[in-house]
Amino acid sequence: MITTHVLDLSSGRPAAGVRVTLTRTDESARAPMGSGMTDADGRLRDLVPNTTPLRPGAYELMFETGAYFRALGITAFHPRVAVTFEVSDAAQHYHVPLLVSPFGYTSYRGS
């Protein structure tokens, strides 16, 4: 399972309405896995249907941060943020939060 949570550090609140796309990447191809919008709590819990098995390998979460900030009337430096991470054990839950502001971001493996 892969989930995410976006927090807007500039407002100190969850970032609702951020479009997120999950892609499986490897050396030769990119395979879309799912997409959606963060909810009122900034969370996206259903990127990949429970019936879709994960495989070990590289994955990318693409966050449309520019559109999020434009909707708030804020000009942002990063129009989108790509977070690439490695799934080593497909049976585990991978929670990948994004902390974002108009001029920077960070991510980590959550729980």
C-alpha positions in Angstrom: 0.0 0.0 0.0 1.2 3.5 -0.8 -0.3 6.6 0.8 0.6 10.2 1.1 -0.1 13.3 3.2 0.6 16.9 2.1 1.1 19.6 4.7 1.4 23.3 3.7 4.1 24.7 6.0 3.3 28.3 4.9 -0.1 28.1 6.4 0.4 25.4 9.0 -2.5 23.4 7.6 -3.1 20.3 5.5 -2.9 21.0 1.8 -6.4 20.0 0.4 -7.0 19.6 -3.3 -3.4 18.7 -4.4 -3.4 16.4 -7.5 -1.0 13.5 -7.0 0.0 10.9 -9.5 1.8 7.6 -8.7 4.0 6.0 -11.4 6.1 2.9 -11.2 9.5 3.5 -12.8 12.2 1.3 -13.9 15.2 1.5 -16.3 13.1 1.0 -19.5 9.5 2.1 -18.8 7.1 4.2 -16.7 3.8 2.6 -15.7 1.0 4.8 -14.2 -0.4 3.2 -11.1 -3.0 5.7 -9.9 -3.9 9.3 -9.1 -6.2 11.5 -7.0 -6.6 14.6 -5.0 -5.8 15.1 -1.3 -8.8 15.4 0.9 -9.6 18.1 3.5 -7.0 16.6 5.8 -4.3 16.7 3.1 -4.4 12.9 2.8 -4.7 10.5 -0.2 -5.3 7.0 1.0 -6.4 5.3 -2.2 -3.7 5.9 -4.8 -3.5 2.2 -5.5 -6.5 -0.1 -5.3 -6.1 -2.8 -2.6 -6.5 -5.4 -5.4 -3.4 -4.1 -7.2 -0.3 -5.8 -5.8 2.9 -3.7 -5.4 6.2 -5.0 -6.7 9.6 -4.1 -5.5 11.2 -1.3 -7.4 11.2 2.4 -7.9 8.1 4.5 -7.7 7.4 8.2 -8.2 4.8 10.5 -6.6 4.2 13.7 -8.6 2.5 16.5 -6.7 1.0 19.4 -8.6 2.0 22.0 -6.1 1.9 25.0 -8.5 -1.8 24.5 -9.2 -2.4 24.2 -5.4 -0.7 27.5 -4.7 -2.2 29.3 -7.7 -5.6 28.4 -6.4 -4.6 30.3 -3.2 -3.4 33.3 -5.1 0.3 32.5 -4.4 3.1 32.3 -6.9 5.2 29.2 -6.1 8.8 28.4 -7.3 8.1 24.7 -7.8 5.2 24.0 -10.2 5.3 20.3 -9.3 7.3 18.1 -6.9 8.5 14.6 -7.9 9.4 12.3 -5.0 11.1 9.1 -6.2 11.4 6.2 -3.7 12.2 2.5 -3.6 9.8 -0.2 -2.5 11.9 -3.1 -1.2 9.2 -5.1 0.5 5.9 -5.0 -1.3 4.1 -6.3 1.7 4.8 -3.2 3.7 2.9 0.1 3.9 4.7 3.0 2.3 3.5 6.4 3.6 5.3 9.2 1.8 4.4 12.7 3.2 5.3 15.9 1.6 5.9 19.2 3.5 5.5 22.1 1.1 5.8 25.8 1.0 5.8 28.2 -2.0 9.6 28.1 -2.2 10.7 24.7 -0.8 9.7 21.1 0.1 10.8 18.0 1.9 9.6 14.5 2.1 10.3 11.4 4.3 9.1 7.9 4.9 6.3 8.1 7.4 4.3 5.4 9.2 
